[in-house]
């Protein structure tokens, strides 16, 4: 395809005032302007024919497979020297270059998800600069946009080392846990429930069971991606904060020798990483996290959690990130959680609603402030009712502020892992 350049268009447009002036001076002078435009058109065609041809190998784009949120993304054409333009879907937004009129190949990753490069255009310039020879081709390049994992790696490594070296967990392989290790003399400070009375009677000495922490536990991070979880808390969607907290805890779990699975759902199951072990499995969890998109529909807990239960072959610790607005909307969630609790250990993760708490704590000045505080109090009270119902079902609940939740969840995971 031959496309005229801006220079050619400017030369043709310049013929209009010249034709008007010649028409005033001589009645037949406007014919010279028509001849001028026709000559420019002929030169455009010739210039386009002499431009270098576009080959199929030129219509390719080099793009990164994965990027992190907030990082710039630069796409490059396969052939240096050619002018390129691409059609890219959200969540990549173009970065304008004020010093260039060419289409931008630099983008910004605004949020998690998958961006697609669906078409590319390439063109070469003719020797006179009056025309371009242009070609295009359809592409199907997927760019996965992952959470920013630098804080996850730094905090996760510190949390893992601290859990292995300091405090009550100075013995990583013996002490608190669920797997029997050996019999030892009962010492002051040990729990009485650790005493093995039969062995003590046979040996005429007070003996206690010593346990060690089990390895290869199954940890499942189930992230609700429905409408409620996509609402912001402290300026960031809940699902983004849930993914960051899940990846931090998953990093610690993989380093501790456990198996980790990331499962996302909304109206139906959306993504499932499968069981991952070892440090190399963290890359798979990252790619799965990019598939957890923002949903506008209500979450179907019955379908999604039953599907998750069917995929698990053994008893697991399921860490469920979700949200609810009132006890009525939480009924199906509570029923599904109760069925899941019959076979697995369940940990429910919630973000504190800082906006409602701020409305409740604010000093009222007008009648509207009193109304807002009353509504906030009612919503928070109903939230506490649902949380108490979860606890009565035997489900543990972690509730923390958005900024504190990642480390709080990692601490709670270590506690759950070492609990008999």
C-alpha positions as CSV (number, residue, x, y, z in Angstrom):
1,X,0.0,0.0,0.0
2,X,1.3,3.5,-1.0
3,X,0.5,6.3,1.5
4,X,1.2,10.0,0.8
5,X,3.4,11.7,3.3
6,X,2.7,15.0,5.1
7,X,5.0,16.8,2.6
8,X,2.9,15.6,-0.4
9,X,-0.3,16.6,1.3
10,X,1.1,20.1,2.0
11,X,2.2,20.6,-1.6
12,X,-1.3,19.6,-2.9
13,X,-3.0,21.9,-0.4
14,X,-0.7,24.8,-1.4
15,X,-2.2,24.5,-4.9
16,X,-5.6,25.7,-3.7
17,X,-4.7,29.4,-2.9
18,X,-2.5,29.5,-6.0
19,X,-5.5,28.4,-8.1
20,X,-7.7,31.1,-6.5
21,X,-5.1,33.8,-7.3
22,X,-4.5,32.6,-10.8
23,X,-8.3,32.5,-11.4
24,X,-8.6,36.1,-10.4
25,X,-5.7,37.2,-12.7
26,X,-6.6,34.9,-15.7
27,X,-9.9,33.0,-16.2
28,X,-8.0,29.9,-17.3
29,X,-5.2,30.1,-14.8
30,X,-6.8,27.6,-12.4
31,X,-5.9,24.9,-14.9
32,X,-2.2,25.3,-13.8
33,X,-3.2,24.5,-10.2
34,X,-5.0,21.3,-11.4
35,X,-1.9,20.3,-13.4
36,X,0.2,21.0,-10.2
37,X,-1.9,18.7,-8.1
38,X,-1.8,16.0,-10.8
39,X,1.9,16.2,-11.0
40,X,2.3,15.9,-7.3
41,X,0.0,12.8,-7.4
42,X,2.1,11.2,-10.1
43,X,5.3,11.9,-8.1
44,X,3.7,10.3,-5.0
45,X,3.0,7.2,-7.0
46,X,6.5,7.0,-8.4
47,X,8.1,7.7,-5.0
48,X,6.0,5.0,-3.4
49,X,7.1,2.5,-6.1
50,X,10.8,3.3,-5.6
51,X,10.5,2.9,-1.8
52,X,11.9,-0.3,-0.3
53,X,9.4,-3.2,-0.3
54,X,8.0,-4.5,3.0
55,X,8.7,-8.2,3.5
56,X,6.9,-10.6,5.8
57,X,9.9,-10.8,8.1
58,X,9.7,-7.1,8.6
59,X,6.1,-7.4,10.1
60,X,7.2,-8.8,13.4
61,X,7.5,-7.2,16.9
62,X,9.9,-8.1,19.7
63,X,8.0,-7.8,23.0
64,X,8.7,-9.0,26.6
65,X,6.8,-11.9,27.8
66,X,6.2,-10.5,31.3
67,X,6.5,-7.1,33.0
68,X,5.7,-5.8,36.4
69,X,3.1,-3.2,37.2
70,X,4.3,0.3,36.8
71,X,7.3,-0.7,34.6
72,X,7.7,0.9,31.2
73,X,7.3,-1.5,28.2
74,X,9.2,-0.9,25.0
75,X,8.3,-2.8,21.8
76,X,10.8,-3.0,19.0
77,X,10.3,-3.8,15.3
78,X,12.1,-6.7,13.8
79,X,14.0,-4.6,11.2
80,X,15.9,-1.5,12.4
81,X,15.3,1.7,10.4
82,X,11.7,1.0,9.6
83,X,8.8,3.0,11.1
84,X,6.5,0.9,13.2
85,X,3.0,1.2,14.8
86,X,1.2,-1.4,16.8
87,X,-2.3,-2.1,18.2
88,X,-2.1,-2.9,21.9
89,X,-5.0,-3.7,24.2
90,X,-5.3,-2.4,27.8
91,X,-3.9,-2.5,30.4
92,X,-0.9,-1.1,28.5
93,X,-1.3,2.6,27.9
94,X,1.0,4.5,25.4
95,X,3.6,6.9,26.6
96,X,3.6,10.0,24.5
97,X,7.0,11.3,23.2
98,X,6.7,15.1,22.9
99,X,9.9,15.2,20.7
100,X,8.6,12.7,18.1
101,X,5.7,12.6,15.7
102,X,6.0,8.9,15.1
103,X,3.6,6.5,16.8
104,X,4.9,5.6,20.3
105,X,6.2,2.1,20.9
106,X,6.6,2.8,24.6
107,X,3.9,1.9,27.0
108,X,3.1,1.9,30.7
109,X,1.7,-1.1,32.6
110,X,-1.0,0.4,34.6
111,X,-2.5,-2.7,36.3
112,X,-2.3,-6.5,36.3
113,X,-3.7,-8.5,33.5
114,X,-2.8,-9.7,30.0
115,X,-2.2,-7.2,27.2
116,X,-2.3,-8.4,23.5
117,X,-0.4,-7.0,20.5
118,X,-3.0,-7.7,17.8
119,X,-1.6,-5.9,14.7
120,X,1.6,-4.3,13.5
121,X,2.2,-1.7,10.7
122,X,5.5,-1.0,9.1
123,X,6.4,1.5,6.4
124,X,9.4,2.6,4.4
125,X,10.0,6.1,2.9
126,X,10.5,6.9,-0.7
127,X,13.6,8.8,-2.0
128,X,11.7,12.1,-2.4
129,X,9.9,11.9,0.9
130,X,6.5,12.2,-0.8
131,X,5.2,8.7,-0.1
132,X,5.5,5.6,2.1
133,X,5.1,2.0,1.2
134,X,3.2,0.4,4.1
135,X,2.3,-3.1,5.1
136,X,0.5,-4.6,8.1
137,X,0.0,-8.1,9.6
138,X,-2.1,-9.6,12.4
139,X,-0.3,-10.7,15.5
140,X,-1.2,-12.6,18.7
141,X,1.5,-11.6,21.2
142,X,0.5,-11.9,24.9
143,X,2.3,-9.7,27.5
144,X,1.6,-10.7,31.1
145,X,1.6,-7.9,33.6
146,X,2.6,-9.1,37.0
147,X,2.5,-7.5,40.5
148,X,5.6,-5.6,41.5
149,X,7.5,-8.3,43.3
150,X,10.6,-6.5,44.5
151,X,8.9,-5.8,47.9
152,X,7.7,-9.4,48.0
153,X,11.2,-10.8,47.5
154,X,12.8,-8.5,50.1
155,X,10.1,-8.9,52.8
156,X,9.6,-12.6,52.0
157,X,13.3,-13.4,52.4
158,X,13.5,-11.5,55.7
159,X,10.4,-13.2,57.0
160,X,11.7,-16.6,56.0
161,X,15.1,-16.0,57.7
162,X,13.5,-14.6,60.8
163,X,11.2,-17.6,61.1
164,X,14.1,-19.9,60.9
165,X,16.5,-18.2,63.3
166,X,14.8,-16.1,65.9
167,X,12.2,-16.2,68.6
168,X,10.2,-19.2,69.5
169,X,11.1,-20.9,66.2
170,X,14.8,-21.3,66.9
171,X,14.4,-25.1,66.2
172,X,13.3,-25.4,62.6
173,X,13.1,-29.2,62.5
174,X,12.0,-30.1,66.0
175,X,9.8,-28.6,68.6
176,X,6.3,-27.4,67.6
177,X,4.8,-29.3,64.7
178,X,2.6,-32.2,63.8
179,X,5.1,-35.0,62.8
180,X,6.4,-37.2,65.7
181,X,10.2,-36.9,66.0
182,X,11.5,-38.6,69.2
183,X,10.9,-39.1,72.9
184,X,12.9,-36.8,75.2
185,X,13.1,-36.1,78.9
186,X,10.4,-33.8,80.1
187,X,11.9,-30.4,80.9
188,X,10.5,-27.4,82.8
189,X,8.5,-25.2,80.4
190,X,7.2,-28.0,78.2
191,X,3.5,-28.3,77.7
192,X,1.9,-31.1,79.7
193,X,0.0,-32.4,76.8
194,X,3.3,-33.4,75.2
195,X,3.9,-36.0,78.0
196,X,3.8,-39.6,76.8
197,X,2.3,-41.3,79.9
198,X,2.6,-44.9,78.7
199,X,6.3,-44.6,77.8
200,X,6.9,-42.7,81.1
201,X,5.4,-45.6,83.0
202,X,7.5,-48.2,81.2
203,X,10.7,-46.3,81.7
204,X,9.9,-45.0,85.2
205,X,10.8,-41.5,84.0
206,X,8.8,-38.6,82.7
207,X,9.1,-38.6,78.9
208,X,7.6,-36.1,76.4
209,X,7.0,-36.4,72.7
210,X,9.0,-34.1,70.5
211,X,7.6,-33.1,67.2
212,X,9.0,-31.6,64.1
213,X,7.4,-29.4,61.5
214,X,6.0,-31.3,58.6
215,X,7.3,-30.6,55.1
216,X,5.5,-30.7,51.8
217,X,2.3,-29.4,53.3
218,X,-0.3,-28.3,50.7
219,X,-1.0,-24.6,50.8
220,X,-3.7,-23.2,48.5
221,X,-4.2,-19.4,48.0
222,X,-7.8,-18.9,46.7
223,X,-8.4,-15.4,45.5
224,X,-11.9,-14.0,44.9
225,X,-11.8,-11.8,41.8
226,X,-15.5,-10.8,41.9
227,X,-17.1,-7.4,42.0
228,X,-16.7,-6.8,45.7
229,X,-13.0,-7.6,45.6
230,X,-12.4,-5.2,42.8
231,X,-13.5,-2.2,44.8
232,X,-10.6,-0.2,46.1
233,X,-9.3,-0.1,49.7
234,X,-6.8,2.7,50.5
235,X,-6.7,3.6,46.8
236,X,-5.9,0.1,45.4
237,X,-8.3,-2.7,44.4
238,X,-8.6,-5.4,47.0
239,X,-7.7,-8.1,44.5
240,X,-4.4,-6.5,43.8
241,X,-3.5,-6.3,47.5
242,X,-4.7,-9.9,47.9
243,X,-2.4,-11.1,45.1
244,X,0.6,-9.3,46.6
245,X,-0.1,-10.8,50.0
246,X,-0.6,-14.2,48.6
247,X,2.7,-14.1,46.6
248,X,4.6,-13.0,49.7
249,X,3.2,-15.9,51.8
250,X,3.8,-18.2,48.8
251,X,7.4,-17.2,48.6
252,X,7.9,-18.1,52.3
253,X,6.0,-21.4,51.8
254,X,8.1,-22.5,48.9
255,X,11.3,-21.7,50.7
256,X,10.0,-23.7,53.7
257,X,9.5,-26.8,51.5
258,X,5.8,-26.7,51.2
259,X,3.7,-27.2,48.0
260,X,1.8,-24.0,46.9
261,X,-1.2,-23.6,44.6
262,X,-2.8,-20.3,43.4
263,X,-6.5,-20.5,42.5
264,X,-8.6,-17.6,41.3
265,X,-12.3,-17.5,40.8
266,X,-15.3,-15.1,40.3
267,X,-18.5,-16.3,38.6
268,X,-16.5,-19.5,37.8
269,X,-12.9,-20.7,38.3
270,X,-10.6,-18.4,36.4
271,X,-7.0,-19.6,36.9
272,X,-5.2,-22.5,38.6
273,X,-1.5,-22.8,38.8
274,X,-1.5,-26.4,39.9
275,X,0.8,-27.6,42.7
276,X,4.2,-25.9,42.7
277,X,7.2,-26.8,44.8
278,X,10.7,-25.2,45.1
279,X,11.9,-21.8,44.2
280,X,11.4,-22.4,40.5
281,X,7.6,-22.7,41.1
282,X,7.4,-19.1,42.0
283,X,7.6,-18.0,38.3
284,X,4.5,-20.1,37.6
285,X,2.7,-18.5,40.4
286,X,3.6,-15.1,38.9
287,X,2.2,-16.0,35.5
288,X,-1.0,-17.3,37.1
289,X,-1.4,-14.1,39.1
290,X,-1.4,-12.2,35.8
291,X,-4.5,-14.1,34.7
292,X,-6.5,-13.0,37.8
293,X,-8.4,-10.2,36.0
294,X,-10.9,-7.8,37.5
295,X,-14.5,-9.1,37.4
296,X,-17.8,-7.2,37.4
297,X,-20.0,-10.2,38.3
298,X,-20.8,-11.6,41.7
299,X,-18.7,-14.5,42.9
300,X,-20.1,-18.0,42.7
301,X,-18.7,-19.6,45.9
302,X,-20.6,-22.8,45.5
303,X,-19.3,-23.6,42.0
304,X,-15.8,-22.3,42.5
305,X,-15.0,-23.9,45.9
306,X,-16.6,-27.2,44.9
307,X,-14.3,-27.2,41.8
308,X,-11.3,-26.4,44.0
309,X,-12.2,-29.2,46.5
310,X,-12.4,-31.7,43.6
311,X,-8.9,-30.8,42.4
312,X,-7.3,-31.3,45.8
313,X,-6.2,-34.9,46.5
314,X,-5.3,-34.5,50.2
315,X,-6.0,-32.3,53.2
316,X,-4.7,-28.8,52.6
317,X,-4.5,-25.4,54.2
318,X,-6.7,-23.1,52.1
319,X,-6.2,-19.4,52.5
320,X,-9.2,-17.7,51.1
321,X,-9.2,-14.0,50.1
322,X,-12.7,-12.6,49.8
323,X,-15.0,-9.8,50.9
324,X,-18.7,-9.4,51.7
325,X,-21.1,-6.5,52.2
326,X,-23.7,-7.8,54.6
327,X,-24.9,-11.1,56.2
328,X,-27.5,-11.8,53.5
329,X,-24.9,-11.7,50.7
330,X,-22.5,-13.8,52.8
331,X,-24.9,-16.8,53.2
332,X,-23.7,-18.7,50.2
333,X,-20.1,-18.0,51.1
334,X,-20.7,-19.3,54.6
335,X,-22.4,-22.5,53.4
336,X,-19.6,-23.2,50.9
337,X,-16.9,-22.5,53.5
338,X,-18.6,-24.9,55.9
339,X,-18.5,-27.7,53.3
340,X,-14.8,-27.0,52.6
341,X,-14.0,-26.9,56.3
342,X,-15.2,-30.5,56.7
343,X,-12.1,-31.7,54.7
344,X,-9.5,-29.0,54.8
345,X,-8.2,-26.3,57.2
346,X,-9.5,-22.9,56.2
347,X,-8.0,-19.5,56.8
348,X,-10.2,-16.5,55.8
349,X,-8.3,-13.3,55.0
350,X,-10.1,-9.9,55.1
351,X,-8.9,-6.3,54.7
352,X,-10.1,-3.8,57.3
353,X,-12.4,-1.3,55.8
354,X,-10.5,1.9,56.6
355,X,-13.1,4.1,55.0
356,X,-15.9,2.9,57.2
357,X,-13.7,3.1,60.3
358,X,-12.8,6.7,59.4
359,X,-16.4,7.7,59.0
360,X,-17.2,6.1,62.4
361,X,-14.3,7.8,64.2
362,X,-14.8,11.2,62.6
363,X,-16.2,14.0,64.8
364,X,-19.7,14.8,63.4
365,X,-20.3,18.4,62.5
366,X,-23.5,18.3,60.5
367,X,-26.6,16.0,60.4
368,X,-25.2,14.3,57.3
369,X,-22.1,13.4,59.3
370,X,-24.3,11.7,61.9
371,X,-26.1,9.8,59.3
372,X,-22.9,8.6,57.7
373,X,-21.5,7.5,61.0
374,X,-24.7,5.6,61.8
375,X,-24.6,3.7,58.5
376,X,-20.9,3.0,59.0
377,X,-21.6,1.6,62.5
378,X,-24.3,-0.7,61.1
379,X,-22.2,-2.0,58.3
380,X,-19.2,-2.7,60.6
381,X,-21.5,-4.4,63.1
382,X,-22.9,-6.7,60.3
383,X,-19.4,-7.4,59.3
384,X,-18.5,-8.5,62.8
385,X,-21.5,-10.8,62.8
386,X,-20.3,-12.6,59.7
387,X,-16.8,-12.9,61.1
388,X,-18.1,-14.4,64.3
389,X,-20.1,-16.9,62.3
390,X,-17.0,-17.9,60.4
391,X,-15.2,-18.5,63.7
392,X,-18.0,-20.6,65.1
393,X,-17.7,-22.8,62.0
394,X,-14.1,-23.5,63.1
395,X,-12.6,-21.2,60.4
396,X,-9.7,-18.9,61.4
397,X,-9.9,-15.3,60.3
398,X,-7.1,-12.8,59.6
399,X,-8.1,-9.2,59.4
400,X,-5.6,-6.4,59.1
401,X,-5.1,-3.1,57.4
402,X,-4.1,-3.2,53.7
403,X,-0.5,-2.2,54.3
404,X,0.0,-4.6,57.2
405,X,-1.7,-7.7,55.8
406,X,1.1,-9.2,53.7
407,X,3.4,-9.6,56.7
408,X,0.6,-10.5,59.0
409,X,-0.4,-13.3,56.6
410,X,3.1,-14.6,56.4
411,X,3.4,-14.7,60.2
412,X,0.0,-16.5,60.4
413,X,1.1,-19.0,57.8
414,X,4.2,-19.9,59.8
415,X,2.0,-20.2,62.9
416,X,-0.5,-22.5,61.1
417,X,2.3,-24.6,59.7
418,X,3.9,-25.3,63.0
419,X,0.6,-25.8,65.0
420,X,-0.1,-29.4,65.9
